[in-house]
Structures are given as structure tokens and as C-alpha cells.
Amino acid sequence: MRKDYIKEQKARHARTVLAVLPIQYPKELLTAMDVLAVELWGPPGKVRGPGAGRLQAYVCAVARNAVAFVQAGGTKDVDGFLYPHACDSIQGLATLIPNFGGAGDKPALHYLNPKGEARPSSRRFLVAELRDLADKIARITGKPLAPERLTWAISLHRDIDALRLRLLEGRARLDLSDRALYDVLRRGEWLWPEDHLSELKEAVTGLAEGGAVKPKGVGLLFSGIVPEPMTIFDELADMGAYVAADDYAAVGRRVVKKPLVLKDDPLETLAWLMFAHPPCPTRATSLATRLTYLDRLVHRSGAVGVVIHTVKFCEPELFDVAGIKSHFGAQNVGVLFLESELEGELSGQTVTRLEAFVEMVAQRRKS
Ligand code: SF4
């Protein structure tokens, strides 16, 4: 499907296609420059080739699977790669993938999101970083960035964010299973943004005005890197639970909730947007800021438990786990820590742990 879509985007729209490694990157800039971003979250499931063995076993599956996928020729239809500096693993892939083969001599672009809270110096750095990235993309596409296209792209992505937010915050009123909702949301990882927007518009028609569509059961906050395996949502539904609030880096943490602040230069507006994203340990947000944000998610959504569902060996995520556990533990909100290796489906042991957790928080809610 993605291969056909990529081919169609190239043939019909003459778009350049970049394979983009996780996590946060200035998608608006790519859209403005007619570049289709196809994100590479592993991919999940069966490892696509022997290349994963080139990395140590204690490197996360997102990085290991990506090496295997590229080496096995999975990215032969793209025109280049973008490596956002989410963590040391992704930064390392920027040199390892070209060396290991499979990527040919396709350009490897880098993007460094400043770490920590916004400061005048980090804003200046980011604007320069965005300008540099735009210049490098222009060398691939042969077309320089047009400021009015960037203004248009920023507006388009704000429309997308607004609908994604309505869907995520309106879970209790949405006549759609978690699995179906996440299928729609995650198609934004590779669809051209206008196509994604059309699908989101269709999905929000399932939002019932006022009141719940039907009782959805035990609401939980899910936090982690990427919701894989997606079968977790099927299992959850079978247990009478649902995702009341989302803090996945691949989903909710990429939805800007603050009203847009327009600057004179659209690159500065974009820099503002990058800092306006929800807290994420891959950007070294302080734990205190993150806990305040998660508290708000729990209380607004009515979630009765927190599931930290992260990728095994993900260092940035692990930084905050102890703090999140003790913070919610002190409020008597249950916390479950699950690790995934992007396997095709949940193990029986994980299903049992999730089931026991759902029962426990449901009991606590009654008592
Ligand atoms: S899962 Fe964590 S360690 Fe792995 S690539 Fe993503 S942010 Fe980096």
C-alpha cells in the first residue's frame, strides 16, 4: 500500500519522498517544499532482514528494525532520509545506515531539536537549524522554500492538529474502536497531509454531541513511544477498557494544543510551534513540566490508571519512568509499566498483566 502510494505521489504530483526516522521534525517545512514524509517506526512485526544484527541487542527495536528494513531494500523508493535527533540511537543511525548499505548514495539530512525549555538562544538556534534544513531539501528538490507556502503548510497542519485533538479528547463520545481510531491517526505518518486531513474530517463525524455514545468501560492513560503492537487495543477492548488519554510520542505528543502565535517570519512561527509541542523526554523536557501535563491528561479524561507502554531499551523514556510511577502512586492512581519490542502481537504474559491491571483499577474505582 505505502509503496503504491509513494509511487502515485511521485508520478502524479512530482513530489520528493523522504524516509523520516522518529520522532519530532518540522513536517510543515517538508509539506511546504512538496516533500512527502514517510515515517519509519521500525517497522514493527517480523524483522525484515539480517541487518538488525549489526546493532547491539540492547539497542531498541525501532533502531534495529530500521537498519534491517533499509538494508533489505525496504526504502528503495524514497529519495533520501531525514534523521531527527530524538536520541543517541537515531543520531547513530544517520551514519550507520549509509555505511551498512541499502540506502545507496541517497542524501541523509539531519535535524536537531533543541533540548530543554525554550530560551532566546535555543529559539535562534532552531530558526537557523530550520533554515539550514530548508536549504538542504532545496538541493534535493531543486526548489527553494517559498515563505507563503510555509505559511500555508503551517495552517494546514494546525487544521490537522485541531481534528486530531478533537478525536483524542472526544474518545468517550466517539463511535469508533481504539484500534480504528489509531489506524486513522497513524495513517498521518505517511499520507500527504491534505489526504490525512480528509480522513480526519470523516472520522470526526463519528463524534456524538453531548453525552457518551455508549459506556466505554475503564479509561486509561497510555504513555510511551509508539503504540505497537496495535493489537494492544483489541486486547484492551476485550478487557472492557479503552484509551481515555494519549501520551504516545508518535501520536498525542505531536499534537500542538496551544493557539498558534504568528511571527513575521514563517520560519520563526515554525520554531515557536516546535517548542509548543507537549512535553517529551526526547526533547529533555523537565520531569516537573511533564508530570503537570500528565496530571492534566488524567484528570481531564477521567482515566483511572496509567499504562507506560514503551519500547524496550528506550533510554529517553526510561529517564522519567520512576518519577511517573511515584507521582501517580502517591495519588493512588495505578501505574503499569509495559515494554514492547515491536513484536507482531502482545505476548500472553503481557495480556495477563494488562488484564490484572484493568481489574485492579476498576476495583479501586468502585471502592
Ligand atoms: S524508541 Fe527510544 S531509543 Fe529507540 S529510537 Fe525511539 S526514542 Fe530512540
Residues whose N, C-alpha, C, O or C-beta is under 5 A from the ligand:
A	BS01	SF4	P22 C60 V62 A63 A86 C87 S89 I90 I225 V311 F313 C314 E315
